[in-house]
Amino acid sequence: MNPVNPIGTMPGEDLVREGLKDLSQDQRTDCALLVLIAAPRLRRLGIRVPTPRFPGPYEHQLYARIEERLGAGAHSYYNGLIRRIVSFARALEREQSESKP
């Protein structure tokens, strides 16, 4: 994911990897939007998040895409995605703090 700081297997890592790949190809996907929502925190953790060519707000775009597919089930699904990216960031923070001398 990041050649300087490789990431191990963590909850939500699959979403982050896919989102970063999509952003590197300038694709607006659910995973790309999710990574952009978490971008400030991810960047603080050393992950290089590409700057997209499309404007925000990314939260609204992600929710609209999910709502288009799932209708009334969008809220739960959206919240689940947010929980997974937060879990990823927390796990990475924990891993980084444990590796400090």
Summary of the structure (lengths in Angstrom):
residues: 101
radius of gyration: 13.8
end to end distance: 24.0
largest distance: 48.7
contacts: 269
relative contact order: 0.18
helix: 67%
strand: 0%
